Amino acid sequence: VALNVLNVGEVAATGGTSGVLYALTDQLKSKESLRINNFAHVNYSEFNKIVGKLLCINGAGIQYKWIKNLIRSGSYTEMNEKASNVEIGSNNLLTYPFGNGAERMLDNKIVNGHIRNINFNIHDNNHMVRATLEGIAFALIYGIELLIYDGVVIENLKVGNDNLFLSEVFSKTIANTLGIRIQMLEATGADGAAKASIAAERGGLNNDTINITKTIDPNPKSQNQSIESFKNWKKQLLN
């Protein structure tokens, strides 16, 4: 609601404590009824059968906070700067952000969080921060692949100007790996709550104008490296 994701084909994403993907479709069947939530959108009606497909990754921002506390960083801005000092792929350091309970997209398995391929002669805090951002981004991309398998068409993502998407490393990892545009809008969850609270008086939700504060487009020069990094991450996740 905050991001005006009200029509078929629109997709919202957020990267707070958990990571959420929310895609709208008019298809009433699902091949992923266990790993993806399917439910009527707030604007659903007999004549406007819009379904929201929601996928949640429990461990997202909570892992970034865990790393922040571990390395005793002063701020997330400082951490984002550390991540920018490391090349794509974090010199093969991989993280898996599944330490916040059972993951529905992984068939409700408790797989816990993991850090792999640490080399004491190469990796430092900068690598750890970037690998964490990439690991969370890759988990979201893995979820997006499930949505695509379930029939969702994703050409761009709408996100708020808060949480993990404020990190260029995080946003660019998603944009480059998937080859999609990310639109950052001047809105947060609080705006959505306010809109929803007056929707009944209006008789429904309006498609309000929201300012786009930033657009992140995929960089062709970085796409191959991002894609290979994701393949490496996914291969070790599945093994």
C-alpha positions as CSV (number, residue, x, y, z in Angstrom):
1,V,0.0,0.0,0.0
2,A,2.8,2.4,0.9
3,L,4.5,1.8,-2.5
4,N,1.3,1.9,-4.6
5,V,1.6,-1.8,-5.5
6,L,-2.1,-2.1,-6.4
7,N,-2.2,-3.5,-9.9
8,V,-1.2,-6.8,-11.7
9,G,2.5,-6.9,-12.5
10,E,3.6,-4.6,-9.7
11,V,6.1,-5.9,-7.2
12,A,7.3,-4.5,-3.9
13,A,10.2,-5.5,-1.8
14,T,11.5,-4.6,1.7
15,G,14.6,-5.4,3.6
16,G,13.9,-4.9,7.3
17,T,14.4,-7.4,10.1
18,S,13.0,-9.9,7.6
19,G,13.0,-9.5,3.8
20,V,9.7,-9.5,2.0
21,L,8.7,-9.8,-1.7
22,Y,5.2,-9.0,-2.7
23,A,4.0,-9.5,-6.3
24,L,0.5,-8.9,-7.7
25,T,-1.1,-11.3,-10.2
26,D,-4.6,-12.2,-11.6
27,Q,-3.6,-15.9,-11.7
28,L,-5.6,-17.8,-9.1
29,K,-3.5,-21.0,-9.3
30,S,-0.2,-21.6,-7.6
31,K,2.5,-24.2,-8.0
32,E,4.1,-23.0,-4.8
33,S,1.3,-23.1,-2.2
34,L,3.7,-24.2,0.6
35,R,6.7,-21.9,0.0
36,I,4.8,-18.8,-1.1
37,N,1.8,-17.2,0.6
38,N,-1.1,-16.5,-1.8
39,F,-4.0,-14.3,-0.6
40,A,-6.5,-11.8,-1.8
41,H,-5.1,-8.3,-2.3
42,V,-6.7,-5.5,-0.3
43,N,-8.4,-4.2,-3.6
44,Y,-9.7,-7.7,-4.5
45,S,-13.3,-7.9,-5.7
46,E,-15.5,-10.1,-7.8
47,F,-14.6,-7.9,-10.8
48,N,-11.0,-7.3,-9.9
49,K,-9.5,-10.6,-8.8
50,I,-6.0,-9.5,-7.7
51,V,-3.9,-11.9,-5.7
52,G,-0.8,-11.0,-3.7
53,K,2.0,-13.5,-3.8
54,L,4.1,-12.9,-0.7
55,L,7.5,-14.5,0.0
56,C,9.3,-13.9,3.3
57,I,13.0,-14.4,4.2
58,N,13.1,-14.4,8.0
59,G,16.8,-13.5,8.3
60,A,17.6,-10.2,6.5
61,G,18.3,-7.0,8.4
62,I,18.6,-9.0,11.6
63,Q,21.8,-10.6,10.2
64,Y,23.1,-7.1,9.2
65,K,22.5,-5.9,12.7
66,W,24.2,-9.0,14.1
67,I,27.3,-8.3,12.0
68,K,27.2,-4.6,13.1
69,N,27.3,-5.7,16.7
70,L,29.9,-8.3,16.1
71,I,32.4,-5.8,14.5
72,R,31.3,-3.0,16.7
73,S,30.6,-0.6,13.9
74,G,29.3,2.9,14.7
75,S,26.6,3.0,12.1
76,Y,25.0,1.3,9.1
77,T,26.3,4.1,6.9
78,E,29.8,3.2,8.0
79,M,29.2,-0.4,7.2
80,N,27.8,0.4,3.8
81,E,31.1,2.3,3.1
82,K,33.1,-0.7,4.3
83,A,31.2,-3.0,1.8
84,S,32.0,-0.6,-1.1
85,N,35.7,-1.2,-0.5
86,V,35.4,-4.8,-1.6
87,E,34.8,-6.2,-5.1
88,I,31.7,-8.1,-6.1
89,G,31.8,-11.7,-4.7
90,S,33.7,-10.7,-1.5
91,N,36.7,-12.8,-2.6
92,N,34.6,-15.9,-2.3
93,L,33.4,-15.2,1.2
94,L,29.8,-16.4,1.5
95,T,27.1,-15.8,4.1
96,Y,23.7,-17.5,4.4
97,P,21.1,-15.4,6.3
98,F,18.9,-18.2,7.6
99,G,19.6,-17.8,11.4
100,N,16.2,-16.4,12.4
101,G,14.1,-19.5,12.5
102,A,12.6,-22.0,10.0
103,E,12.5,-20.7,6.4
104,R,9.3,-21.4,4.5
105,M,10.9,-20.9,1.2
106,L,13.3,-23.7,2.2
107,D,10.4,-26.0,3.0
108,N,10.3,-24.9,6.6
109,K,13.7,-26.3,7.3
110,I,15.9,-24.8,10.1
111,V,19.2,-24.4,8.3
112,N,20.6,-21.7,10.5
113,G,23.0,-19.0,9.4
114,H,26.4,-19.9,7.9
115,I,29.7,-18.2,6.9
116,R,31.8,-20.1,4.4
117,N,35.2,-20.0,2.8
118,I,36.9,-17.7,5.3
119,N,40.6,-17.2,4.5
120,F,42.4,-15.5,7.4
121,N,45.0,-14.1,5.0
122,I,42.5,-12.4,2.8
123,H,39.3,-11.6,4.5
124,D,38.7,-8.7,7.0
125,N,35.7,-6.8,8.3
126,N,35.1,-5.1,5.0
127,H,34.7,-8.5,3.3
128,M,32.4,-9.7,6.1
129,V,30.1,-6.7,5.7
130,R,29.9,-7.0,1.9
131,A,29.4,-10.8,2.0
132,T,26.6,-10.3,4.5
133,L,24.8,-7.8,2.2
134,E,25.4,-10.0,-0.8
135,G,24.1,-13.1,1.1
136,I,20.9,-11.3,2.1
137,A,20.5,-10.0,-1.5
138,F,21.0,-13.5,-2.9
139,A,18.4,-15.0,-0.5
140,L,15.9,-12.4,-1.9
141,I,16.9,-13.3,-5.5
142,Y,16.5,-17.0,-4.7
143,G,13.0,-16.1,-3.5
144,I,12.3,-14.1,-6.7
145,E,13.2,-17.1,-8.7
146,L,10.4,-19.0,-6.8
147,L,8.0,-16.2,-7.7
148,I,9.0,-16.3,-11.3
149,Y,8.6,-20.1,-11.3
150,D,5.1,-19.5,-9.9
151,G,4.2,-17.3,-12.9
152,V,5.0,-13.8,-11.7
153,V,6.6,-11.5,-14.2
154,I,9.1,-9.2,-12.6
155,E,10.4,-6.2,-14.6
156,N,11.2,-3.9,-11.7
157,L,11.0,-3.6,-8.0
158,K,9.4,-0.8,-5.9
159,V,11.1,-0.2,-2.5
160,G,10.9,2.4,0.2
161,N,13.7,4.8,1.0
162,D,14.7,2.9,4.2
163,N,16.3,-0.3,5.5
164,L,18.7,-2.4,3.5
165,F,17.9,-0.8,0.2
166,L,19.8,2.3,1.4
167,S,22.9,0.3,0.8
168,E,24.1,0.7,-2.8
169,V,25.9,-2.7,-2.6
170,F,22.7,-4.4,-1.6
171,S,20.5,-2.7,-4.2
172,K,23.0,-3.1,-7.0
173,T,23.6,-6.7,-6.2
174,I,19.9,-7.4,-6.8
175,A,19.6,-5.1,-9.9
176,N,22.7,-6.5,-11.5
177,T,22.0,-10.2,-10.8
178,L,18.4,-10.1,-12.1
179,G,18.9,-7.4,-14.7
180,I,16.0,-5.3,-13.4
181,R,15.4,-1.7,-12.3
182,I,14.8,-0.8,-8.7
183,Q,12.7,2.3,-8.0
184,M,13.2,3.8,-4.6
185,L,10.1,5.8,-3.5
186,E,9.6,8.5,-0.9
187,A,7.6,6.2,1.3
188,T,7.9,3.9,4.3
189,G,5.6,1.3,6.0
190,A,4.2,4.1,8.2
191,D,2.8,5.8,5.1
192,G,1.1,2.6,4.1
193,A,-0.5,2.1,7.5
194,A,-1.9,5.7,7.4
195,K,-3.3,5.1,3.9
196,A,-4.9,1.8,4.9
197,S,-6.5,3.4,7.9
198,I,-8.6,5.7,5.7
199,A,-9.2,3.3,2.9
200,A,-12.6,2.3,4.2
201,E,-13.8,5.9,4.2
202,R,-12.7,6.3,0.6
203,G,-14.3,3.1,-0.4
204,G,-11.0,1.7,-1.6
205,L,-7.3,2.6,-2.2
206,N,-6.3,5.3,-4.6
207,N,-3.3,5.1,-6.8
208,D,-1.5,8.1,-5.3
209,T,1.5,9.9,-6.8
210,I,4.7,9.1,-4.9
211,N,8.0,10.7,-5.7
212,I,10.8,8.4,-7.0
213,T,13.9,9.4,-5.0
214,K,16.3,7.1,-6.7
215,T,16.5,4.6,-9.6
216,I,19.0,1.8,-9.6
217,D,19.6,0.3,-13.0
218,P,21.7,-2.8,-13.7
219,N,25.2,-2.2,-14.8
220,P,26.1,-4.3,-17.9
221,K,29.8,-4.3,-16.8
222,S,29.0,-5.9,-13.5
223,Q,26.2,-8.2,-14.4
224,N,28.3,-11.3,-15.3
225,Q,30.3,-11.1,-12.1
226,S,27.1,-10.7,-10.0
227,I,25.4,-13.6,-11.7
228,E,28.4,-15.9,-11.2
229,S,28.6,-14.9,-7.6
230,F,24.9,-15.8,-7.1
231,K,25.4,-19.1,-8.9
232,N,28.3,-19.9,-6.5
233,W,26.2,-18.9,-3.5
234,K,23.2,-21.0,-4.6
235,K,25.4,-24.0,-5.4
236,Q,26.8,-24.1,-1.9
237,L,23.3,-23.5,-0.4
238,L,21.8,-26.5,-2.2
239,N,24.8,-28.7,-1.3
